[in-house]
Amino acid sequence: MNQNQIILGIDPGTVILGYGLIKVEDKQLSLIEMGVLRLQKFPDPFVRLSKIYARMNELIVDFTPEQVAIEAPFFGKNIQSMLKLGRAQGVALAPAFNRGIPVFEYAPRKIKQSITGNGNASKEQVAKMIQNILKFTEEPQYLDATDAVAAAVCHYYQTCRPTVAAGAKSWSEFIRNNPDRVH
């Protein structure tokens, strides 16, 4: 992965879709933008899909991310809900596919584990950690936005962070043995 780039994170939804863009510059992360697409006012499901496509396309055109990270749908028992969410996910990713931007999918548990160290963390805990990691103070109105940013940060962590060196038994040992690789 390029060390200087923009990553778009998406938390797909058919009522509220979260998005977030982070910038990676010399291994430092910063928040570019985050928000939600509120779709509840559109009763027609195809209008919702059209709005999702248009907003994701707009973000890609405006910010030219090099990678997209999306939260995988949670597999519930309601088949109709899963079909709707799958459509929303596909439409959200279509602008990236059209431009050849690589897409990476992460399970919700993987994202939570990556951000908080706990795969069962609450949305509020994820939001607080994202605030700490990216050093912003504003309270997000929707946790779907911080979930989307968390997907982008998780992707960065999965692809750019150093792994524990062979022979190291802990992160503290790794840090002690590799002070030049830790900032």
Summary of the structure (lengths in Angstrom):
residues: 183
radius of gyration: 17.0
end to end distance: 18.2
largest distance: 57.8
contacts: 564
relative contact order: 0.19
helix: 48%
strand: 20%
